[in-house]
Amino acid sequence: MRLRALVIGSCSVLALAGAAQAQTLTIATVNNGDMIRMQGLSHHFTEETGIELDWVTLEENVLRQRVTTDIATQGGQYDVMTIGTYEVPIWGGQDWLVGLDGLTSDAEYDADDLIPAVRDALSVDGTLHAAPFYAESAMIMYRTDLFEEAGLEMPDQPTWEFIGDAARQITDRDAEVYGICLRGLAGWGENMAFMTALANSYGASWFDMDWEPQFDSPEWAEALQFYVDLMTEAGPPGASSNGFNENLALFQQGRCGMWIDATVAASFVTNPEDSEVAEDVDFALFPTHNDLGNNGNWLWAWSLAIPAGTQQADAAEQFISWATSKDYLELVASEEGWANVPPGTRTSLYENPEYREAAAFADMTLDAINSADTINQSVQDTPYTGGQFVAIPEFQGIGTAVGQIVSSALAGQTTVEQALQQAQQVTRMEMERSGYYN
């Protein structure tokens, strides 16, 4: 009896020790479709490693606010963060992120397979500081059936003037079909991502070479007036509340004739299980304005990074390696089909004949990513880089404030002229407070 009791006691101690050693990673991520899919497949990682995962899944604006606060204060709330090409060079340069040397030295992970433009955007001084989960540029998604009914043909390189005319022609408000859906939800990564790309294509810029705001320029006036007029005449009601996910839902329901947004949406709008118009979707390049030749393509990569405040960096890197590996792409393909794997990160994906056959949008996505110019994003000379954002720490606050002003103009609460005056004043004040002027 005593021997049996000792054995039972030893087993209990071992069980408690095992429980104490079990690891749980807290992962903050955005509520986009690819991330929701990753969460659903993550039981494979736990089964392989024994590492449990605690998911914090948030709307895009809320995610950015939470992770920024946590990393700036070294709160240590998260072990893995989903961040993008804006945060990585800034946070990595301040030693707020753990360098992913383990991935770049792992032959099986094959970091050299990462698309060069994406890898460079996520590196600081040559060291990878975040691994891309998916990468994107921007393009037009449009309904071929509506274009045919209206006798329209999408050009190889459409202009905004063509897009505006086409959107008005295919709008049918009685049938709740709107010619175009564009981001209106306020946020530096929501409506201002699109609005900055649009402004770039119109020849506008956020700042001149002396960091003076340029919202009082004719280019900004023309771009914002075009946007407000187009959305008022051919957009859905309540557009000022619509971000990426809301417009995705509208397009999948057949209520948008065109949607100009991230290339990552292509697999969702062509998936017949989710999209009512999957068989009638085609794609075109991001528009230009007149003869400027600047199509405003952006480059973004939702990526997984390790904050310096974590106590579980090794386990966090193990998860990131799993989620951004070639094997993960194979896993998604086996569960969901090749068309639904996270796009834009690996060269080998675009050399895979199975993917190319399944994803009609593959070539355009890759071309858009490769053609994105994040150094010379405007035809004007600028002191900043970034494409659809301005790569300075102050941009989160400034971009969000200007986004709220632009959203108010879209909602009809202020005029375009008043909105641009407010944007100029708010931006100038913040840049002065931050010490950009002598």
TIPA-621955 format. One record per residue (C-alpha): x negated, y, z negated; residue number from 1. Coordinates in steps of 0.02 Angstrom, whole numbers, plus 32768, in hexadecimal, padded with zeros to 4 digits. Example, Ala and Ser with C-alpha at 12.3 -4.5 7.8 and 13.67 -1.06 7.14 Angstrom:
residues 2
   px   py   pz pos
 7D99 7F1F 7E7A   1
 7D54 7FCB 7E9B   2
This chain:
residues 438
   px   py   pz pos
 8000 8000 8000   1
 7F74 8077 7FD3   2
 7F18 8052 8078   3
 7FB7 8072 80DB   4
 7FD3 8115 807F   5
 7F23 814D 80A5   6
 7F3A 8123 815D   7
 7FDE 8184 8163   8
 7F8D 8215 8109   9
 7EFB 8217 8182  10
 7F72 8215 8217  11
 7FD2 82A7 81CC  12
 7F32 830B 81B7  13
 7EFF 82E4 826A  14
 7FAB 8317 82A9  15
 7FA1 83BC 824C  16
 7EF1 83D9 828E  17
 7F2D 83B7 833F  18
 7FBE 842F 8329  19
 7F48 84B4 82E5  20
 7ED5 84A0 837A  21
 7F60 84AE 83FC  22
 7F4B 854C 8464  23
 7FD3 85C1 84A0  24
 7FB0 8649 851F  25
 8022 86E1 8529  26
 8035 8718 85DD  27
 8082 87BF 8612  28
 80C5 87BD 86C4  29
 813D 8815 8739  30
 81EA 87D1 8761  31
 81C7 87B8 881B  32
 81F7 8717 8872  33
 8149 86CF 8883  34
 8126 86EA 87CA  35
 81CC 869A 879A  36
 8199 8604 8804  37
 80EF 85FE 87AF  38
 8144 85FB 8706  39
 81B2 856A 873F  40
 811C 8506 877A  41
 80AC 852C 86E6  42
 80DD 848D 868B  43
 8060 8438 86FE  44
 7FD6 84A1 86B1  45
 800E 8478 8600  46
 8017 83BF 8628  47
 7F67 83C3 866F  48
 7F16 842A 85E5  49
 7F84 8424 854A  50
 7F85 84E2 8547  51
 8032 852A 8525  52
 806E 85C8 857B  53
 80D8 8653 8532  54
 811F 86BD 85BF  55
 814C 8775 85B2  56
 81A4 879C 8657  57
 81CE 8853 8673  58
 8211 88CC 86F5  59
 8183 8920 8753  60
 8188 89CC 86FF  61
 819A 897F 8651  62
 810B 8905 8671  63
 8096 8991 86A2  64
 80C3 89F6 8608  65
 80AD 8963 8590  66
 8007 8922 85D3  67
 7FBD 89D0 85E1  68
 7FE8 89F7 852D  69
 7FA6 894F 84F1  70
 7F00 8956 854B  71
 7EDE 8A0D 8524  72
 7EF8 89EC 846A  73
 7EA4 8940 8470  74
 7F42 88FB 8423  75
 7F1C 8848 8456  76
 7FD4 8821 8475  77
 7FB2 87C7 851A  78
 7F2F 8748 8550  79
 7F55 8759 860A  80
 7F9A 87F5 865F  81
 7FE5 880B 870B  82
 7F9A 88AB 8750  83
 7F6F 88F0 87FB  84
 7EEF 8944 8867  85
 7F0E 89EA 8810  86
 7EE3 89AF 8760  87
 7E53 8939 8783  88
 7DC9 89B4 87B7  89
 7DFB 8A31 8730  90
 7E0D 89B5 86A1  91
 7D7C 894A 86D9  92
 7D0D 89E4 86DF  93
 7D3B 8A08 862A  94
 7D13 8955 85F2  95
 7DC9 8935 85C8  96
 7DCA 8894 8630  97
 7D67 87F3 8624  98
 7CFF 87D1 86C0  99
 7D30 872F 8718 100
 7C81 86ED 8732 101
 7CBE 863C 8711 102
 7D2C 8641 87AC 103
 7CAB 868A 8821 104
 7C2B 8606 87ED 105
 7CA7 8575 87FF 106
 7C8F 8521 88A8 107
 7D37 84CB 889D 108
 7D92 8570 887F 109
 7D38 85B8 8918 110
 7D3E 8673 88F8 111
 7CED 868E 89A3 112
 7D92 8656 89EE 113
 7DEA 86F0 89A7 114
 7E15 876E 8A2F 115
 7D85 87EC 8A29 116
 7DF1 8889 8A1E 117
 7E51 8840 898C 118
 7DB8 87FF 8930 119
 7D60 88A7 8943 120
 7DF8 8903 88FE 121
 7DF5 8896 8862 122
 7D3A 88A2 8842 123
 7CD3 891E 87DC 124
 7C1A 892C 8804 125
 7C27 8889 8864 126
 7C79 8827 87D6 127
 7D29 87E3 87EA 128
 7D95 8828 875D 129
 7E3D 87E0 8791 130
 7E72 874F 8800 131
 7EF7 8773 8884 132
 7F9A 8713 8870 133
 7FE2 875F 890D 134
 7FB0 87F2 897A 135
 8017 8860 89EC 136
 801E 88F1 8A60 137
 80BF 893E 8AA4 138
 8129 8921 8B3F 139
 81D8 892F 8B89 140
 8254 88A1 8B71 141
 82EB 88B3 8BE1 142
 838A 885C 8C1B 143
 8378 8824 8CD0 144
 8433 8805 8CE0 145
 845D 88B9 8CB3 146
 83D9 88FC 8D28 147
 841F 8892 8DB7 148
 84D1 88CB 8D95 149
 8497 8981 8D9C 150
 842E 8964 8E38 151
 838D 898E 8DDC 152
 82E1 8942 8DEE 153
 825C 8956 8D68 154
 81BB 899F 8DB3 155
 8112 894F 8D94 156
 80E1 89EB 8D31 157
 8180 8A44 8CFB 158
 8184 8AFA 8CC6 159
 81E8 8B40 8C36 160
 8250 8B9D 8CB6 161
 8285 8AF8 8D05 162
 82A6 8AAA 8C5A 163
 8314 8B3C 8C28 164
 837C 8B35 8CC8 165
 838D 8A78 8CBF 166
 83C0 8A79 8C08 167
 844C 8AF3 8C2A 168
 848A 8A8F 8CC0 169
 8496 89E9 8C65 170
 84E7 8A2F 8BC7 171
 8598 89F1 8BAC 172
 85D6 8A33 8B06 173
 8682 89E2 8B19 174
 862C 8939 8B20 175
 85B0 896C 8A97 176
 851E 8958 8B0E 177
 849D 89E1 8AFD 178
 841B 8A0A 8B80 179
 8388 8A0E 8B0A 180
 8356 89E7 8A57 181
 82C1 8A3F 8A09 182
 8282 8A4D 8957 183
 82D4 8AD5 88F0 184
 82B6 8A9A 883D 185
 8241 8B13 87E4 186
 8193 8AD3 87BD 187
 80E1 8AEA 87FA 188
 80E4 8A38 883B 189
 8199 8A3B 8873 190
 81DC 8ACE 88D8 191
 8134 8B27 88DB 192
 80DC 8A90 8926 193
 8150 8A9E 89BB 194
 8158 8B5C 89B9 195
 809A 8B6D 89B6 196
 808A 8AF5 8A49 197
 810F 8B57 8AA8 198
 80B8 8BFB 8A80 199
 8010 8BB5 8AB8 200
 805D 8B85 8B5E 201
 809E 8C38 8B70 202
 7FEE 8C7B 8B54 203
 800C 8CB4 8AA1 204
 7F9D 8C97 8A0A 205
 7FAD 8CA5 894D 206
 7F15 8D16 8937 207
 7E99 8D78 899E 208
 7DDE 8D6A 8983 209
 7DE9 8DE3 88EF 210
 7E6F 8D78 889A 211
 7EF6 8DF9 88BE 212
 7FA1 8DA5 88D2 213
 7FE8 8DAC 8982 214
 80A4 8D9F 8965 215
 80B7 8E4F 89A9 216
 8076 8E15 8A54 217
 80E6 8E08 8AEE 218
 80B9 8D4F 8AFE 219
 8104 8D26 8A54 220
 819E 8D90 8A79 221
 81BB 8D35 8B1E 222
 819F 8C88 8AD3 223
 820E 8C9E 8A3B 224
 8299 8CF2 8A9F 225
 8296 8C62 8B1B 226
 82A1 8BE3 8A8D 227
 8331 8C39 8A33 228
 8395 8C59 8AD3 229
 837B 8BA7 8B11 230
 83AF 8B57 8A6E 231
 8445 8BCA 8A5C 232
 8484 8BA5 8B0B 233
 8452 8AEE 8B22 234
 8424 8AA9 8A76 235
 848B 8A4B 89F4 236
 84E6 8AA5 8967 237
 8484 8AB8 88C7 238
 83DE 8AAC 8923 239
 8385 8B11 889C 240
 8396 8A79 882A 241
 8353 89F9 88A6 242
 82A3 89B4 8899 243
 8252 891E 88EE 244
 82C3 8899 88A0 245
 8365 88F9 88BB 246
 833F 8917 8973 247
 830B 8862 8988 248
 83B5 882B 8948 249
 840F 88A5 89BB 250
 83AF 8869 8A53 251
 83CC 87B2 8A2A 252
 8486 87D6 8A1A 253
 848A 881F 8ACA 254
 84A6 88D1 8A92 255
 8407 891E 8ADA 256
 83DF 892E 8B92 257
 832A 8958 8B6B 258
 82BD 8951 8AD1 259
 820E 899A 8ACE 260
 81AC 8953 8A3D 261
 8129 88D6 8A05 262
 80F8 884A 8A7C 263
 810D 87CD 89ED 264
 81C9 87DC 8A04 265
 81C1 8783 8AAC 266
 81CF 86D4 8A63 267
 8267 8706 89FB 268
 82CB 8758 8A86 269
 82AB 86C4 8AFC 270
 82D6 863E 8A7D 271
 8383 85FA 8AAE 272
 83A1 85BF 89FC 273
 839D 8671 89BC 274
 83BB 86E2 8A53 275
 8460 86EB 8AB1 276
 8405 8739 8B46 277
 836B 86C9 8B4A 278
 8384 8697 8C00 279
 8392 874C 8C3B 280
 82F5 879B 8BF0 281
 825D 87DB 8C4C 282
 81CB 884A 8C1C 283
 8171 88E4 8C5D 284
 80E0 8953 8C2D 285
 80F4 89DF 8BAD 286
 812B 8A7B 8C0E 287
 80C2 8B0F 8C45 288
 80F5 8BC4 8C5A 289
 80EC 8C0E 8D09 290
 803A 8BFD 8D4B 291
 7FDA 8BFA 8CA8 292
 7FB6 8B3F 8CB5 293
 7FB2 8B2A 8BF7 294
 8029 8A9E 8BC7 295
 8012 8AB1 8B0B 296
 7FF4 89F7 8AE9 297
 7FD0 89D6 8A33 298
 7F6B 8950 89DD 299
 7FA7 8905 8939 300
 7F7F 8865 88DE 301
 7FE1 882A 8848 302
 7F53 87D9 87E9 303
 7F2E 877E 8747 304
 7EAF 87CA 86D1 305
 7E6D 87AD 8622 306
 7E72 8841 85AA 307
 7DD4 8857 8543 308
 7E3B 884E 84A2 309
 7E6D 8797 84B6 310
 7E26 8711 8444 311
 7E46 868B 84C7 312
 7DE2 86C2 855E 313
 7DAB 8612 8590 314
 7E5B 85CB 858F 315
 7E9B 8667 85E9 316
 7E1A 8650 8673 317
 7E4D 859A 8680 318
 7F01 85CE 869F 319
 7ED0 8654 871D 320
 7E66 85D7 877A 321
 7EFB 8560 8785 322
 7F79 85E4 87BB 323
 7F0E 8632 8844 324
 7EBD 8594 8888 325
 7ED0 8539 892D 326
 7F1F 84AB 88CB 327
 7FA8 8520 888E 328
 7FD3 854E 8941 329
 7FDF 8493 8968 330
 8050 847C 88D0 331
 80C8 8505 8908 332
 80C9 84BE 89B8 333
 80F5 8411 8977 334
 8181 8454 890A 335
 81C5 84E7 8970 336
 817C 84D9 8A20 337
 80E7 8530 8A6F 338
 8147 85CE 8A9B 339
 815C 85F3 89E1 340
 80A8 85EB 89A6 341
 8062 868F 895F 342
 801B 86ED 89F6 343
 7F89 875E 8A1B 344
 7EFF 871B 89AB 345
 7E9C 8692 8A04 346
 7E53 868A 8AB3 347
 7E6D 85CE 8AB9 348
 7F2A 85E4 8AA8 349
 7F2F 8643 8B4D 350
 7EC7 85BB 8B9F 351
 7F40 8534 8B64 352
 7FAC 84FB 8BF8 353
 8037 84C1 8B82 354
 8045 856E 8B37 355
 803C 85C7 8BDD 356
 80C6 8559 8C23 357
 8136 8574 8B8C 358
 8115 862F 8B75 359
 8140 8693 8C10 360
 8108 872F 8BB3 361
 8057 86EE 8B8F 362
 7FFA 874C 8C18 363
 8050 87F2 8BF8 364
 8031 87E5 8B3D 365
 7F78 87C4 8B56 366
 7F68 884D 8BD9 367
 7FBE 88CA 8B66 368
 7F4C 889D 8AD5 369
 7EAF 88A6 8B3E 370
 7EE1 894C 8B8D 371
 7F0A 89A3 8AE9 372
 7E90 8A33 8ACF 373
 7E85 8A5B 8A16 374
 7DF0 8AD0 8A2F 375
 7E36 8B41 8AB7 376
 7EEE 8B2D 8A91 377
 7F1D 8BDA 8AD4 378
 7EE8 8C37 8B70 379
 7EB6 8CC1 8AF6 380
 7E10 8CBC 8A99 381
 7E33 8C86 89E6 382
 7DC8 8C72 8948 383
 7E21 8BD1 8917 384
 7E3F 8B20 8957 385
 7ECF 8AA9 8941 386
 7F49 8AA1 89D2 387
 7FF6 8AA9 8983 388
 7FB0 8AEC 88DF 389
 7F29 8B63 88A4 390
 7E9F 8B02 884D 391
 7E88 8B72 87B5 392
 7EBF 8B4B 8702 393
 7F38 8BDE 86FE 394
 7F9D 8B9B 8790 395
 800C 8B2A 8726 396
 8054 8BC0 86CA 397
 8054 8C37 875E 398
 809A 8BB7 87D7 399
 8127 8B89 8761 400
 8155 8C3F 8743 401
 8156 8C66 87FD 402
 81B7 8BC5 881C 403
 8240 8C03 87A9 404
 8247 8CA8 8807 405
 8251 8C50 88B0 406
 82D8 8BDC 886E 407
 833C 8C73 8836 408
 8330 8CBD 88E5 409
 836D 8C19 892F 410
 8400 8C19 88B6 411
 842E 8CCA 88ED 412
 8408 8D15 8843 413
 8387 8D8D 888C 414
 8355 8DC9 8939 415
 82BB 8D8E 8994 416
 826F 8E3B 8986 417
 828E 8E41 88CB 418
 824C 8D90 88B4 419
 81A8 8DB9 890B 420
 8194 8E58 88A5 421
 81AB 8DF4 8805 422
 8133 8D6C 8841 423
 80B0 8DF0 8867 424
 80C1 8E41 87BC 425
 80C3 8D9E 8759 426
 802D 8D57 87B5 427
 7FC8 8DF8 87AB 428
 7FE9 8E07 86F1 429
 7FB3 8D54 86CD 430
 7F16 8D61 8736 431
 7EE7 8E02 86DF 432
 7F06 8DB4 8634 433
 7E98 8D21 8667 434
 7E06 8D94 8691 435
 7E01 8D88 874F 436
 7DE9 8E45 8765 437
 7D5D 8EB4 8729 438
